[in-house]
Amino acid sequence: MSSADNRGNVGAGHRNGGATVRGFVQKVRSPHPSLNDSLEGEVRAFLTDEDQLHTYDDLTKVNPVTPTTVLKCLQARYSVKVFYTHAGCTLVALNPFQPIPDLYSLDVMKEYHCAPQPQEFKPHIFIVAEEAYRNIQGQLEPVNQSLVVSGESGAGKTWTSRCLMKYYATVAASSSVLKSQDTVERIERRVLDSNPIMEAFGNACTLRNNNSSRFGKYIQLQLDRCQLLVGASVQTYLLEKTRVSCQPANERNFHIFYQMMKGATGEQRKEWKMPRDQRFVWLPNSEKTVEEDCFHETVEAMVHLGINAERQRQIFRILAGILQLGNVNFSSLDESQPCNLDEQSKDFVQRAAELLCVPAEELQTCLRVRTLKAGKQSVFKPCSKAECSMRRDCLAKVTYAQLFEWLVTFINNSICANKSTWCNFIGVLDVYGFECFHINNLEQLCINYANEKLQQHFVAHYLRAQQEEYVSEGLEWSFVKYQDNQSCLDLIEGSPVSVFSLLNEESRLNRASDAKMFRIRLEKELCENANISWDKFSKEPHFTVAHYAGRVNYQIQGMVEKNKDPVPPELINLLQKSDNPLLHQIFTDKETDNPATKGLSKVTVVSKFKNSLESLMRILHATTPHYTRCIKPNPDCKPLTFKKEEVIMQLEACGIVETIHISAAGFPIRIPFKGFMQRYGLIANVKSGSQCVDVEADGNDVLRQEVEKLLHVVLQHKALDPSHNLDSEKYNSWVHCGRTKVFLTQLMLDLLEDQRKKIRSRCAFSIQCCWLRYRRRRRHARQQSAALIQAAVRSWLVRRQVRRWNRAAAVIQSTWKKWRALLKSLAEVELDDAKDLMENDMPALNPVIRERGSVQLSNIQEPVTVRGWPMGLALASAPSITVSLTARGFQKMMSVMASLNLPSRRGMYKVETNQYTQGLASIRAQPKGSVKLHCQRSPLLYADRQPDMKSDVTGFNEILLEKTL
């Protein structure tokens, strides 16, 4: 839902009686305790129609709400392969124990992400994820979100967390801009690739789960201001490192060891000194194959996270060395002498030393001899067989634990973004589920303590705090009874005396622990707490704690030693001198970070775990939580098998029925007046035409009056809608105005969001109309302006062209007049005052021209070149050499003389040079000799005249001569 306006997923409770607040009458009838018979009848009537039970996608719609009706609905939905069901403010997820095709595909992710109202879709884990994502997007002041995935071991928490991370990586990347696409894909890939590595090194196969998380983790997905994924960080809690050296019956070690055994190549086995026929004591049930035994996937994830081949080689050599240590056995005949090693154990020690890159002799000494400090002197004391085994196990555990911490740090450095680049986060919490085994020790106590803290957070946030807020805000409310686990937490962590405080006090004493004495002390100090008990007839010292999920017996033997978690300094010094660069770096940094690691000042396991868990709870309290309850349908992990006893126990333990009661009867959404008016004030402004309210300046009473007016407008508009027939009383039960907040049901919130969406759509439509009208008017004005400009430019261009034409015409006319005047003057000079020209030397004729382009006159020795057309062409084509010219009239004479290139002779005739170059000659004296030519008058008397004297025959005449002759 996009209305992430200071919304909290909160529980609510019963409202009895009526609470009149400014015209709003709240009437909700709660069942009277004396109506038990009637309630049983309602249950039977509800369960009669079994075919419809699977249709209840929200258990708040179940009426009546009892453990039986809730269980029947879940069973019906599970039988038709529907595994997610809303339970008010939480989501119930049933583990199918088999792959479900297309339930978590990319198309399903996009469908829920792009839906206007995801709550209208079928219940899914993606609805919870999308709601948290939209809370950050939609709120006025975005609040960090936390997704708490809880449930028993094997209920499906790890798978659910994996789906959540994949969803956010996909959603955050789908809206990214092009320029950051590569960055987003890189971050998305690295965030997702952190899962296989963390699961390989931190998960193991147990009796209850093939992929049980043996550590807790809180993953922060970091988002920038555009809600794009820019990084992530991982915080881990209490790795069960004792599993490295001690595996419970029918359980396995961490996945990574089996992945190495089954996925290593022959070359790698040779390097790791792990022949195929070798058996390792610390790898029980190695013949069992689970889905997580995928070595290639882990190596590929390491590569994507930036762990190069050399660093991988160092990691796997360390792991192989740990396995070799598990095969070392000690034997002792004399306690005053160090324990003996058989030949095979010596070989295993040699292999371990080579893989860990430490001296083999020094490794044997550290395992069998203890160094005591006496002032400045060192005293060496042989260790007993039990002590040697403990030191061997301690070396393996501390090495694996430090390697795991280094991996977490490396992953954080690889995927964590700079603080300046992200502003909000969505946290995904995946912690170990509640555990109860045949033998339970310190690990189970810490794990169940963590689950108690999470249950307390759920109780405090949903079941207690919200009911108290209803009373403080003026709602008439009768508290719903729920199981409060505060007394159990006081037993475990309370002050001044608790199990943890007594355990730490015993651990800090410089003496060997006594399980029976510690049990006596627990009984003496904590006997008044009803959550702890003892079996006085049990041979093994133990105590029993009544947790919210059930009673668990804890074995005291070894608990104090595990809490001390002693690490002999000789082992640390040995590992610091390792030639393995990674191992040397890990323990050198450990010594630098923790200078005080010896003596009584060392922090115990429970103290460290308690501090880290309190830090986690502070984060959860500062965020908006979203709870997902994973349910394990059967203890044997069989696909699609529903065991009623198993499920009802989990439902009662986590308070699902109480949560449904409160969510169904109360107001799950609470919004302060200020935020309410900021988001929905436009509804009243549009519908009533009132002025906007200044939410910053107005007081609380004024805001409350405006809120009531707004709600009246919305409900009145809803009542006038003919498509809805609900009575006004039911409308009024949807909302309540408290002293500082508005309390809403989901239906009322949907109604407000619908009205707001319609008004915003109308406003957007009006804005679009105004914008389009403005753009059209502006475009029309621009078109008119452009037309005027174009007309003016064209007019100017035409005027300029006309002026140019006029000037050109004037120049032509003037030049023509001058030319005519010049011709006239030249003609007068030629006719009246011309003188004979000196005889000019005839230029040498071209042979072709001489032969084909000239004529021989009778009275001129040299051939006369013919030019001009058509007269010249006719003369040049004459067959006779001697041509007699007879010309009558002045024009005929002018035509003949213009076609002949006659040499100038003194006293015979005279041709003016100016006229001659233009192909025109004026005759003053006819040449001597007889030249006869008969021709008709041609309209082209002076056509194609060549004024160039250097070229005899050019232009069109030359072409004609070539084609004719």
Residue pairs with C-beta under 8 A, 6 or more apart in sequence:
1 117
1 118
1 119
1 131
1 134
1 749
1 753
2 116
2 134
2 137
2 138
2 753
3 138
3 679
3 749
3 752
3 753
4 131
4 134
4 135
4 136
4 137
4 138
4 139
5 138
5 139
5 140
5 671
5 675
5 676
5 678
5 679
6 139
6 140
6 141
6 143
6 670
6 671
6 672
6 675
7 135
7 139
7 624
7 669
7 670
7 671
7 749
8 624
8 669
8 670
9 89
9 90
9 131
9 624
9 625
9 626
9 627
9 668
10 89
10 461
10 462
10 466
10 668
10 669
10 670
11 88
11 89
11 461
11 462
11 463
11 466
11 467
11 659
11 662
11 663
11 666
11 668
12 466
12 467
12 470
12 662
12 663
12 665
12 666
12 667
12 668
12 743
13 466
13 467
13 470
13 477
13 478
13 479
13 480
13 661
13 662
13 665
13 666
14 28
14 30
14 477
14 478
14 480
14 661
14 662
14 665
14 666
15 26
15 28
15 30
15 470
15 475
15 476
15 477
15 478
15 665
15 666
16 28
16 29
16 30
16 476
16 477
16 478
17 476
18 25
18 26
18 27
18 476
19 25
19 26
19 474
19 475
19 476
19 736
20 26
21 474
21 736
21 737
22 704
22 705
22 708
22 737
23 708
23 712
24 708
24 711
24 732
24 735
24 736
24 737
25 729
25 732
26 475
26 476
26 732
26 733
26 736
27 729
27 732
27 733
28 665
28 733
30 478
30 665
31 38
31 39
31 64
39 64
39 66
42 63
42 64
43 64
43 66
43 68
43 69
46 62
46 63
46 64
46 69
47 53
47 68
47 69
47 72
50 72
50 76
53 72
53 73
53 75
53 76
53 77
54 73
54 76
54 77
54 79
54 80
54 82
56 62
56 73
56 77
56 85
57 85
57 86
57 122
57 123
58 85
58 86
58 87
58 88
58 123
59 65
59 70
59 73
59 85
59 86
59 87
59 88
59 92
59 656
59 660
60 86
60 87
60 88
60 660
60 663
60 664
61 664
62 69
62 70
62 73
62 660
65 657
65 660
65 661
65 664
66 657
67 648
67 651
67 652
67 657
70 87
70 651
70 656
70 657
70 660
71 644
71 647
71 648
71 651
73 85
74 85
74 92
74 94
74 631
74 647
75 642
75 644
75 647
77 83
77 85
77 94
78 94
78 633
78 640
78 642
79 640
79 642
81 96
81 100
81 640
82 122
82 123
83 93
83 94
83 95
83 96
83 100
83 103
84 91
84 92
84 93
84 94
84 122
84 123
84 124
84 125
85 91
85 92
85 94
85 123
86 92
86 123
87 629
87 656
87 659
87 660
87 663
88 659
88 660
88 662
88 663
88 664
88 668
89 462
89 627
89 659
89 663
89 668
90 462
90 627
90 628
90 629
90 656
90 659
91 123
91 125
91 127
91 128
91 627
91 628
91 629
92 629
92 631
92 656
93 125
93 151
93 155
93 156
93 160
93 628
93 629
93 630
93 631
94 631
94 633
95 154
95 155
95 156
95 159
95 630
95 631
95 632
95 633
96 639
96 640
97 633
97 634
97 637
97 638
97 639
97 640
97 641
98 639
98 640
102 108
104 163
104 166
106 170
108 124
108 126
109 126
109 166
109 167
109 170
109 171
110 174
111 121
112 118
112 121
112 124
112 126
112 127
112 129
112 130
113 126
113 130
113 133
113 171
113 174
115 121
115 130
117 750
118 126
118 127
118 130
118 131
119 127
119 131
119 746
121 127
125 160
125 163
125 164
125 167
125 628
126 163
126 167
128 147
128 164
128 626
128 628
129 147
129 164
129 167
129 168
129 171
130 167
130 171
131 626
132 145
132 147
132 426
132 624
132 626
133 145
133 168
133 171
133 227
133 426
135 142
135 143
135 145
135 624
136 142
136 143
136 144
136 145
136 223
136 227
136 424
136 426
137 227
140 675
140 678
140 679
142 423
142 424
143 424
143 623
143 624
144 424
144 425
144 426
144 427
144 622
144 623
144 624
145 425
145 426
145 427
145 623
145 624
145 625
145 626
146 426
146 427
146 428
146 429
146 619
146 620
146 623
146 624
146 625
146 626
147 164
147 426
147 427
147 428
147 429
147 625
147 626
147 628
148 429
148 454
148 457
148 458
148 620
148 625
148 626
148 627
148 628
149 157
149 160
149 161
149 164
149 428
149 429
149 430
149 628
149 630
150 157
150 431
150 433
150 451
150 454
150 455
150 458
150 627
150 628
150 629
150 630
150 654
151 157
151 433
151 629
151 630
151 631
151 632
151 650
151 654
152 208
152 433
152 434
152 435
152 549
152 630
152 632
152 650
153 206
153 208
153 209
153 212
153 432
153 433
153 434
153 435
153 632
154 206
154 208
154 209
154 212
154 433
154 632
154 637
155 433
155 630
155 631
155 632
155 650
156 630
156 632
157 213
157 430
157 431
157 433
157 630
158 199
158 203
158 211
158 213
158 430
159 211
160 430
160 628
160 630
161 219
161 428
161 429
161 430
162 195
164 428
165 191
165 192
165 195
165 219
165 221
165 428
166 192
168 221
168 229
168 426
169 187
169 188
169 191
169 192
169 221
169 229
170 188
172 184
172 188
172 221
172 223
172 227
172 228
172 229
173 181
173 184
173 185
173 188
173 228
173 229
175 226
175 227
175 228
176 184
176 228
180 228
183 230
184 228
184 229
187 229
187 230
187 231
187 232
187 415
187 417
188 229
189 304
190 304
190 305
190 414
190 415
191 221
191 229
191 232
191 415
193 300
193 301
193 304
193 305
194 232
194 234
194 301
194 305
194 411
194 414
194 415
195 301
196 294
196 297
196 298
196 301
197 298
197 301
197 302
197 305
197 407
197 411
198 217
198 234
198 407
198 408
198 411
199 211
199 213
199 255
199 292
200 254
200 255
200 256
200 259
200 292
200 298
201 254
201 255
201 256
201 403
201 404
201 407
202 213
202 214
202 215
202 217
202 236
202 239
202 254
202 404
203 211
203 212
203 213
203 214
203 254
203 255
203 292
204 212
204 214
204 240
204 243
204 251
204 252
204 253
204 254
204 255
205 211
205 212
205 251
205 252
205 255
205 285
205 288
205 290
205 292
206 212
206 248
206 251
206 252
207 248
207 250
207 251
207 437
208 435
208 632
208 635
208 637
209 637
210 290
210 291
210 292
210 637
211 255
211 290
211 291
211 292
212 432
213 430
213 431
213 432
214 239
214 240
214 243
214 254
214 432
215 236
215 237
215 238
215 239
215 240
215 404
215 432
216 236
216 237
216 238
216 429
216 430
216 431
216 432
216 450
217 234
217 235
217 236
217 237
217 429
217 430
217 431
218 234
218 235
218 237
218 427
218 428
218 429
218 430
218 616
218 619
219 232
219 233
219 234
219 235
219 427
219 428
219 430
220 232
220 233
220 234
220 235
220 425
220 426
220 427
221 229
221 232
221 425
221 426
221 427
221 428
222 229
222 230
222 231
222 232
222 233
222 416
222 417
222 421
222 422
222 424
222 425
223 229
223 230
223 422
223 423
223 424
223 425
223 426
224 230
224 421
224 422
224 423
225 423
227 424
230 417
230 421
230 422
231 415
231 416
231 417
231 418
231 421
231 422
232 415
232 416
232 417
233 412
233 415
233 416
234 408
234 411
234 412
235 612
235 616
236 404
236 405
236 408
237 431
237 450
237 609
237 612
237 613
237 616
238 443
238 446
238 447
238 450
238 605
238 609
238 612
239 401
239 404
240 443
241 397
241 398
241 400
241 401
241 404
242 397
242 443
242 562
243 253
243 254
244 253
244 254
244 282
244 322
244 393
244 396
244 397
244 400
245 282
245 326
245 392
245 393
245 396
245 397
246 393
247 253
247 282
247 284
248 437
248 439
250 285
251 284
251 285
252 258
252 283
252 284
252 285
252 286
252 288
253 282
253 283
253 284
254 400
255 290
255 292
255 293
256 298
256 319
257 280
257 282
257 283
257 319
257 323
258 283
258 286
258 293
259 292
259 293
259 294
259 295
259 298
260 268
260 272
260 274
260 295
260 316
260 319
260 320
261 274
261 280
261 283
261 286
262 289
262 293
262 295
263 293
263 294
263 295
263 296
264 272
264 274
264 295
268 316
269 275
269 276
271 313
271 317
272 316
272 317
272 320
272 355
273 320
273 324
273 351
273 354
273 355
274 320
274 323
279 286
280 286
280 323
280 326
280 327
281 326
281 327
282 322
282 323
282 326
282 396
283 323
283 326
299 312
302 312
305 410
305 411
305 414
305 415
306 410
306 414
307 315
307 410
311 582
314 580
314 581
314 582
314 583
315 403
315 582
317 355
317 356
317 357
317 580
318 355
318 356
318 399
318 403
318 580
318 582
318 583
319 400
319 403
320 355
321 351
321 352
321 353
321 354
321 355
321 356
321 399
322 352
322 396
322 399
322 400
324 348
324 349
324 351
324 352
324 355
325 348
325 349
325 352
325 392
325 395
325 396
326 396
327 344
327 345
327 348
328 341
328 345
328 348
328 349
328 352
328 367
328 392
329 341
329 342
329 345
330 339
330 340
330 341
330 345
330 367
330 368
330 385
330 388
330 389
330 392
331 339
331 340
331 341
331 342
331 385
332 339
332 340
332 384
332 385
332 388
333 340
335 382
335 384
336 382
337 382
338 368
338 369
338 382
338 383
339 368
339 382
339 383
339 384
339 385
339 388
341 349
341 364
346 364
349 360
349 363
349 364
349 367
350 360
352 363
353 359
353 360
353 363
354 360
356 363
356 399
356 575
356 578
356 580
356 583
357 578
357 579
357 580
357 583
358 574
358 575
358 577
358 578
358 579
362 574
363 574
366 391
366 395
366 568
366 570
366 571
366 574
367 383
367 388
367 391
367 392
367 395
368 382
368 383
368 388
369 380
369 381
369 382
369 383
370 380
370 381
370 382
370 383
370 387
370 391
370 568
370 570
371 378
371 379
371 380
371 381
371 568
371 569
371 570
372 378
372 379
372 380
372 381
373 379
383 391
391 568
391 571
394 566
394 567
394 568
394 571
395 571
395 575
398 567
398 571
398 572
399 575
399 583
402 586
402 587
402 590
403 582
403 586
405 586
406 582
406 585
406 586
427 619
427 620
427 623
429 454
429 616
429 620
431 447
431 450
431 451
431 454
432 447
432 450
432 451
433 447
433 451
433 630
434 447
434 448
434 451
434 547
434 549
434 550
434 653
435 444
435 447
435 448
435 552
436 444
436 448
436 549
436 550
436 552
437 444
439 555
440 552
440 553
440 554
440 555
441 554
441 555
441 558
441 559
441 562
442 558
442 559
442 562
442 563
442 605
442 606
443 562
444 552
444 554
445 492
445 499
445 545
445 554
445 559
446 605
446 606
446 609
448 545
448 547
448 549
448 552
449 489
449 492
449 493
449 609
449 610
449 613
450 609
450 613
451 547
451 548
451 549
452 485
452 488
452 489
452 492
452 547
452 548
453 489
453 613
453 617
455 485
455 548
455 654
455 655
456 485
456 486
456 489
457 617
457 620
457 621
457 625
458 625
458 627
458 654
458 655
459 482
459 483
459 484
459 485
459 655
461 625
462 627
462 659
462 662
463 480
463 482
463 655
463 658
463 659
463 662
464 482
464 484
466 662
466 666
466 670
467 477
467 479
467 480
467 662
467 666
469 670
470 477
470 666
470 667
470 738
470 743
471 477
472 739
473 738
473 739
473 740
473 741
473 743
474 738
474 739
475 667
475 736
475 738
475 743
477 666
480 658
480 661
480 662
480 665
481 658
482 655
482 658
483 548
483 655
483 658
485 547
485 548
487 529
487 530
487 531
488 531
488 545
488 546
488 547
488 548
490 498
490 529
491 498
491 499
491 526
491 529
491 531
491 532
491 545
492 498
492 499
492 500
492 545
493 499
493 500
493 610
494 501
495 501
497 525
497 526
498 526
499 522
499 526
499 532
499 543
499 545
500 606
500 607
500 610
502 518
502 521
502 522
502 525
502 526
503 559
503 560
503 563
503 604
503 606
504 563
504 604
504 606
504 607
506 513
506 518
506 521
506 560
506 563
507 513
507 560
507 563
507 564
507 604
508 600
508 604
510 600
513 560
513 561
515 541
515 556
515 557
515 558
515 559
515 560
516 541
518 541
518 556
518 559
518 560
519 534
519 541
519 542
519 543
519 556
522 532
522 543
522 556
523 534
523 543
526 532
530 546
531 545
531 546
532 543
532 544
532 545
532 546
533 543
533 544
533 546
534 542
534 543
534 544
535 542
535 544
535 553
540 555
540 556
540 557
541 555
541 556
541 557
542 553
542 554
542 555
542 556
543 553
543 554
543 556
544 551
544 552
544 553
544 554
545 551
545 552
545 554
548 653
548 654
548 655
549 649
549 650
549 653
549 654
550 649
550 653
562 605
563 604
563 605
563 606
564 602
564 604
564 605
565 604
565 605
567 597
569 597
569 598
572 587
572 590
572 591
572 597
575 583
575 584
575 586
575 587
576 584
576 587
576 588
576 591
577 584
578 584
578 587
590 597
591 597
596 602
629 654
629 656
631 647
631 650
631 651
632 646
632 647
632 650
633 641
633 642
633 643
633 646
633 647
634 641
634 642
634 643
634 646
635 643
635 646
651 657
666 743
667 735
667 736
667 743
667 744
667 745
668 744
668 745
668 746
669 743
669 744
669 745
669 746
669 748
669 749
670 741
670 742
670 743
670 744
671 679
671 741
671 742
671 744
672 740
672 741
672 742
673 695
673 700
673 703
673 704
673 707
673 740
673 741
673 742
674 695
674 703
676 707
676 742
677 693
677 695
677 703
677 706
677 707
677 710
678 695
679 756
680 710
680 752
680 755
680 756
681 692
681 693
681 695
681 706
681 710
682 756
682 759
682 760
682 763
683 710
683 713
683 714
683 752
683 755
683 756
683 759
684 690
684 706
684 709
684 710
684 713
685 691
685 692
686 759
686 762
686 763
687 713
687 717
687 759
688 709
688 713
690 709
693 702
693 703
693 706
695 703
698 706
700 739
700 740
704 737
707 737
707 742
708 737
711 735
711 737
711 742
714 751
714 752
714 755
715 728
715 731
715 732
715 735
717 755
718 724
718 731
718 751
719 728
719 731
733 745
734 744
734 745
734 747
734 748
734 751
735 742
735 743
735 744
735 745
735 748
736 742
736 743
737 743
744 752
826 912
826 914
826 915
827 922
830 912
830 915
830 922
830 924
831 922
831 924
834 910
834 912
834 924
835 910
836 906
836 907
836 910
837 904
837 906
837 910
837 911
837 913
838 904
838 906
839 903
839 904
839 905
839 906
840 903
840 904
842 862
842 903
843 950
843 952
845 854
845 863
845 865
845 952
846 853
846 952
849 865
849 952
849 953
850 863
852 876
852 961
852 965
853 865
853 866
853 876
853 952
853 953
853 961
853 965
854 863
854 864
854 865
854 866
854 876
855 863
855 864
855 866
855 875
855 876
855 878
855 881
855 883
855 900
856 863
856 864
856 881
856 882
856 883
857 864
857 882
857 883
857 885
857 900
857 927
857 929
857 931
858 882
858 883
858 884
858 929
858 930
858 931
859 927
859 928
859 929
859 930
860 902
860 903
860 927
860 929
862 903
864 900
864 901
864 902
864 903
865 900
865 901
865 952
865 953
866 872
866 873
866 875
866 876
866 899
866 900
866 901
866 953
867 899
867 900
867 901
867 919
867 945
867 946
867 952
867 953
867 957
868 898
868 899
868 919
868 942
868 943
868 944
868 945
868 957
869 940
869 943
869 944
869 956
869 957
869 960
870 938
870 940
870 943
871 895
871 896
871 898
871 899
871 935
871 938
872 899
872 900
872 957
873 957
873 960
873 961
873 964
874 935
875 883
875 899
875 900
875 933
876 961
876 964
876 965
877 964
877 965
883 931
883 932
883 933
884 929
884 930
884 931
884 932
884 933
885 896
885 930
885 931
885 932
885 933
886 930
886 931
886 932
886 933
886 934
887 893
887 895
887 896
887 931
887 933
891 937
891 941
892 935
892 937
893 923
893 926
894 921
894 922
894 923
894 941
895 935
895 938
895 941
896 931
896 933
897 911
897 921
897 923
898 919
898 920
898 921
898 941
898 942
898 945
901 952
902 909
902 911
902 921
902 927
904 910
904 911
905 927
907 925
908 925
908 927
908 928
909 923
909 924
909 925
909 926
909 927
910 924
910 925
911 921
911 922
911 923
912 921
912 922
915 921
915 922
916 949
917 947
917 948
917 949
918 945
918 947
919 942
919 945
919 946
919 947
920 942
920 945
944 955
944 956
944 957
946 953
946 954
946 955
946 957
948 954
953 961
